[in-house]
């Protein structure tokens, strides 16, 4: 975690401690029902998420982040202005379907990490997250925690959910985390993108477009993915070739990001 930006820290929030073990018979049977094309699309989405995480890990440290006791903390000045855009933990009570619970769990975990950095109370986040974890009852994770690197984190979760027959919900988690991350960036793009250069802006936005395209194609095979594809579709304009262009595009689609967030986290 030492050299990660706030964006990377937010992305880590899709991660859960995955349980090991071999694939169950039910999972193997489910895999055989998937077409080769569907398996390829799923693999490509995972690869693109890993690529974004890798790009974030290459970025320099944000000026208001500092190393503190082996971890990261915000500067005293940054902590003085608390973010007022984070989700209220009570949103967890609105989740009814399993897919909604996965998405809200993912988004709340992102916001809890942000709240922790700003030294805001997180007790309500802990309670909401614990209840969602219990309701979901996914053997792929036991508690929310960070791992060594972004790649290790997302890979551990992906492999755990694949082994336990929950891989279709991985896309719910990852998409919700991505939208929440974009929402946070859109609140102050000048501050959060201050460490980006033209190459980073182009690489990250290009991978976002690839993810949106792949999610849209995956929705043809999985009806539960369709709401995600529809929510993310308006964000396909985030395909910048420079930092200035990315900032302009984020400003342009700010309302669409908010709409996507509301659609995924009801």
C-alpha positions in Angstrom: 0.0 0.0 0.0 2.9 2.4 0.4 3.1 3.9 -3.0 -0.6 3.7 -4.0 -2.6 6.8 -4.8 -6.0 7.5 -3.3 -7.4 6.1 -6.6 -5.6 2.9 -6.2 -6.6 2.6 -2.6 -10.2 3.0 -3.7 -9.8 0.3 -6.3 -8.4 -2.1 -3.7 -11.8 -1.8 -2.0 -13.2 -4.4 -4.4 -11.0 -6.9 -2.7 -12.0 -9.5 -0.2 -10.0 -12.3 1.4 -10.7 -15.2 -0.9 -10.9 -18.8 0.3 -8.8 -21.4 -1.4 -9.8 -24.8 -2.5 -10.6 -26.7 -5.7 -13.5 -26.0 -7.9 -16.7 -27.7 -6.8 -18.6 -30.0 -9.0 -21.4 -27.5 -9.4 -18.9 -24.9 -10.6 -17.3 -27.2 -13.1 -20.8 -28.1 -14.4 -21.7 -24.4 -14.7 -18.4 -23.7 -16.6 -19.3 -26.3 -19.2 -22.5 -24.5 -19.9 -20.6 -21.3 -20.9 -19.7 -20.8 -24.5 -16.1 -20.3 -25.4 -16.9 -16.7 -26.3 -18.4 -15.9 -22.9 -15.3 -17.3 -21.1 -13.1 -15.2 -23.3 -15.1 -12.1 -22.6 -14.9 -12.7 -18.8 -11.2 -13.2 -19.1 -10.8 -10.0 -21.0 -12.7 -8.0 -18.4 -10.5 -9.4 -15.7 -7.4 -8.5 -17.7 -8.6 -4.9 -18.2 -9.4 -4.4 -14.5 -5.9 -5.7 -13.7 -4.4 -3.4 -16.3 -6.1 -0.4 -14.7 -4.9 -1.4 -11.3 -1.4 -1.8 -12.7 -1.6 1.7 -14.2 -2.7 3.2 -10.9 0.2 1.5 -9.1 2.7 3.2 -11.4 1.5 6.7 -10.6 3.5 8.9 -8.2 2.2 9.6 -4.8 -0.5 12.3 -4.4 0.9 15.4 -2.7 -1.5 15.2 0.2 -0.6 11.5 1.0 2.2 10.6 3.3 3.7 7.4 4.6 2.7 6.7 8.2 3.7 3.7 10.3 4.2 1.5 7.3 0.9 2.7 5.7 -0.5 5.8 4.1 -2.3 8.7 5.6 -3.5 12.2 4.6 -1.7 15.3 5.5 -3.1 17.4 8.3 -4.3 20.0 5.9 -6.1 17.5 3.7 -8.0 16.0 6.7 -9.5 19.3 7.6 -11.9 19.3 4.7 -14.0 16.1 5.0 -15.7 14.7 1.9 -19.4 15.2 1.9 -20.1 13.0 -1.1 -19.6 9.5 0.4 -22.5 7.1 0.6 -24.6 6.9 3.8 -24.1 3.4 5.2 -27.9 3.1 5.5 -28.0 2.6 1.7 -27.3 -1.1 2.6 -30.9 -1.4 3.9 -32.2 -0.7 0.4 -30.5 -3.7 -1.2 -33.0 -6.5 -2.0 -31.5 -8.7 -4.6 -28.2 -10.6 -4.2 -26.7 -8.5 -7.1 -27.6 -5.3 -5.4 -26.1 -6.4 -2.1 -22.8 -7.2 -3.8 -22.7 -3.8 -5.5 -23.6 -1.9 -2.4 -21.0 -3.9 -0.4 -18.4 -3.0 -2.9 -19.2 0.7 -3.0 -19.5 1.0 0.8 -16.1 -0.6 1.1 -14.6 2.0 -1.2 -16.2 4.8 0.8 -15.2 3.3 4.1 -11.6 3.4 3.0 -11.9 7.1 2.0 -13.7 7.9 5.3 -10.9 6.1 7.2 -8.2 8.2 5.4 -10.1 11.4 6.4 -10.4 10.1 10.0 -14.2 10.1 9.8 -16.4 7.7 11.9 -16.6 4.3 10.3 -18.7 2.4 12.8 -21.8 2.6 10.7 -19.9 1.4 7.7 -18.5 -1.5 9.6 -22.0 -2.6 10.7 -23.5 -2.2 7.2 -20.7 -4.1 5.6 -20.8 -6.9 8.2 -24.5 -7.3 7.6 -24.1 -7.4 3.9 -21.3 -9.9 4.2 -23.6 -12.1 6.4 -26.5 -11.8 4.0 -24.5 -12.6 0.9 -22.8 -15.5 2.6 -20.2 -15.9 -0.1 -17.5 -18.5 0.8 -15.1 -16.5 -1.4 -14.4 -14.0 1.3 -14.4 -14.0 5.1 -13.6 -10.3 5.9 -12.6 -7.1 4.1 -8.9 -6.5 4.1 -6.1 -5.3 1.9 -3.5 -7.6 0.4 0.0 -6.8 -0.9 -0.7 -5.4 -4.3 -3.7 -4.5 -6.4 -3.1 -7.4 -8.8 -2.9 -9.9 -5.9 -6.1 -8.5 -4.4 -8.3 -8.6 -7.5 -6.8 -12.0 -8.5 -7.5 -13.6 -5.2 -11.1 -12.4 -5.2 -11.6 -13.5 -8.8 -10.1 -16.9 -8.3 -12.1 -17.4 -5.1 -15.4 -16.5 -6.7 -14.6 -18.6 -9.7 -13.9 -21.6 -7.5 -17.1 -21.1 -5.5 -19.4 -20.6 -8.5 -19.9 -16.9 -7.8 -17.9 -15.5 -10.7 -21.0 -13.8 -12.2 -21.1 -11.5 -9.1 -17.4 -10.5 -9.5 -18.5 -8.2 -12.3 -21.1 -6.7 -10.0 -18.5 -5.9 -7.4 -15.8 -4.6 -9.9 -18.3 -2.5 -11.8 -19.7 -0.8 -8.7 -16.2 -0.1 -7.4 -15.2 1.4 -10.8 -18.2 3.7 -10.8 -17.7 4.7 -7.2 -14.1 5.5 -8.0 -15.0 7.6 -11.0 -17.6 9.4 -8.9 -15.0 10.3 -6.3 -12.6 11.5 -9.0 -15.4 13.6 -10.6 -15.9 15.5 -7.3 -12.5 17.1 -7.7 -10.7 16.0 -10.8 -8.0 18.6 -10.6 -6.9 17.3 -7.2 -7.2 13.6 -7.9 -5.7 13.7 -11.4 -2.9 16.0 -10.4 -0.4 13.0 -10.6 -1.6 11.9 -14.1 0.3 12.7 -17.3 -1.0 12.4 -20.8 0.1 8.7 -21.1 -1.6 7.7 -17.9 -4.8 9.5 -18.8 -4.9 7.8 -22.2 -4.0 4.3 -20.8 -6.6 4.4 -18.0 -9.4 5.8 -20.1 -8.8 3.4 -22.9 -9.0 0.4 -20.6 -12.3 1.8 -19.2 -13.7 1.8 -22.7 -12.5 -1.8 -23.2 -14.2 -2.8 -19.9 -17.5 -1.1 -20.9 -17.5 -2.8 -24.3 -16.7 -6.2 -22.8 -19.4 -5.8 -20.1 -21.9 -5.0 -22.8 -21.0 -8.1 -24.7 -21.1 -10.2 -21.6 -24.7 -9.0 -20.9 -25.8 -11.0 -23.9 -25.0 -14.2 -21.9 -26.0 -13.1 -18.4 -29.3 -11.2 -17.7 -28.0 -9.9 -14.3 -25.2 -8.1 -16.1 -27.7 -6.1 -18.3 -28.4 -3.4 -15.7 -24.7 -2.9 -15.3 -24.1 -2.6 -19.0 -27.0 -0.1 -19.3 -25.7 1.9 -16.4 -22.2 2.1 -17.7 -23.0 2.6 -21.4 -23.1 6.5 -21.2 -19.6 6.5 -19.8 -18.1 5.3 -23.1 -17.1 8.8 -24.0 -14.2 8.6 -21.4 -11.6 7.8 -24.1 -9.1 10.6 -23.7 -5.7 11.0 -25.4 -4.4 13.6 -23.0 -4.8 14.7 -19.4 -6.7 17.9 -20.4 -9.0 15.9 -22.5 -9.7 13.4 -19.7 -10.5 16.3 -17.3 -12.9 17.8 -19.8 -14.6 14.5 -20.5 -15.1 13.8 -16.8 -16.6 17.2 -16.3 -18.8 16.5 -19.4 -20.1 13.2 -18.0 -20.3 14.1 -14.3 -24.1 13.9 -14.3 -23.9 10.6 -16.1 -21.5 9.2 -13.5 -23.9 10.2 -10.8 -26.8 8.5 -12.7 -24.7 5.3 -13.1 -24.0 5.4 -9.4 -27.7 5.7 -8.6 -28.6 3.0 -11.0 -26.1 0.5 -9.6 -26.5 1.5 -5.9 -30.2 1.9 -5.4 
